[in-house]
Amino acid sequence: MFSLTGSILKLCSFKVADSFNGFKYGELLLKAVFEYVVAQSFDWLYVTVFAKHGKLIELFEAFGFRRLPISTSLGEEIMAKALRPECDSTVPADPLLFHIRYGPRHFNVDAPWFLVPIRPQFSDLLFPETSVQPHLFPGRTAYGNAIRKAYLSNSPTRSLLPGAVLAFYRSHAARGIVALGVLEKAVVSDSAEEIARHVGKRTVYSLVEIQALCKHQVVALLFRQCRTVRPVLTPEQLEEMAIFRRPPQSIM
């Protein structure tokens, strides 16, 4: 049992039309809400929802909302999310569970870190808000809207565990670290069907492109985007901080 103290915000009228299912608009709405509550320094976020809305409850639970042991006078469940660890008395030690409960903004900085190179054309699709030239009509792709995303490569790196921090390094143009994520799991396979089953609509790659990648073993990183990096951390800054001697060509 836990109580809500401090600055509290109620989330109201959370609705996506049935005809737009599959575009990750629910996560896009949550992304906007999370950015707002961080900017306004709220301690708790809560929502009321009827038990019949099972998919909606699953979405909230996937992003750290927990059910309170009370309900409203109308019989609605009350679900609350702590927005910072110090507001909560039961902080999980597991880095992934920590991030789910207090993220997207907060993550365990003591978890292992990895630099993940990403080409500009894929960076603009996966992290549209970091694009040098944003699209005129954003929100049209599931992977761009989502908080939960996937990155695919033929990297030989295999030592990635859930909770690891992923620093995405845009190569070639406007180079530098553009976004941070927290790893949910890594899937390694040369089966296009298996990779596609795991990544779903999280990835920018089509099935045909996944099949081409799977001529060699593919590592699929299923992760949660925690934040964009503004301004971008440039190669010169990263070299000064001794992060690398030369920009990454593969996950490192």
Disulfide bonds with the S-S distance in Angstrom:
none
